[in-house]
Amino acid sequence: MAGTPDDLARFIEGERSALRATLPGKLAAIEAAWSAGDFASVQRQAHTIHGSAGTFGFHGVSRAAAALEESLEPATSAQPA
C-alpha cells in the first residue's frame, strides 16, 4: 500500500530535521580535515553536503558546499589518491 502525501511530507521533514541536526558535526569534520591539510576529505564531505542539502531544500547550504568542493579541485587533482 502506497503512502499518502502527508506520509511523504512527514518523511521529508524528518530527513530535513536530521540533516539540520547533523550539519554542525559535518562542518566540524570539514574544519578538522582542512586543518590537517586533507583537502581530498574536505572535497568529499563538501560534495556529500552539496547533494544532501540540495535534495532537502537547503539551497544556500548546497551552493556554499558546491563552491567549496569546486574550489578544491586544483588542490585535490594534484594530490595522490
N, C-alpha and C positions, 0 to 999 in steps of 0.2 A: 504494500500500500504506500503510495506516494505521500510525502509530507505536504502540509498546507503552506501557503505563502507566509503565514505567521511563524511556522516552524523554521522556514528559511531565514526570515528576518531575525529570529532569536539566535539561530546558528551564526549568522554573520555578525551580529552584535557580540556574541560570545567570543568569536575569533578576534574582533576589533579590540575587545577588552583585554584579551590575552596578549595581543601584540603591544597594546599600551603598557601593560604591566611588565613586559619583558624588555622593552626598549632601553630603560636605564642600564640594565645589565649588558645588553648588546653594545651600547655606546661605551661602557666601561671597558669591555673586551677590546673594542677598536682602539681606545686610548692606550691600553696596555700594549697591544701589538704595535701601535705606532711608536710608543716609547722604546720598544725593543728593536725597532727598525725592521719589523716583519711586515713589509708592505704588501706582500702577497696575501697574507692573512687579512690585513685591513681591506684589501680589494675584494676578497671572497665574502667577508662579512658585510661590506657595503653592498655588494651585489644581492645578497640574501635580503637585506633590509629594503633595498630598492624594490625588489619584486613583491615582498610581503606587504609593504606599506602601500604600494600602488594597488594591489589586489583589494585591500580593505579600505580604500578611500582616504588614506593619509598621503595626499598627493604632494604636499610640500616636503614631507619627510622623504618620500620616494625620489623627488627631484634632487634633494640635497645628497642623498646616498648615491644616486646615479652620477652626480658631478664628482663626488669623491672617488667613486670607482673609476671613472674615465680619467681623472687627473693622475691616477696612479699607473695608468697603462705604460707610460715610458719607463717608470722605475721597475715595474714587475716584469716587463719583457726583457730587461737586462739581467734579471736575477735567474740563477739556475733553478730548475724545478725541484 
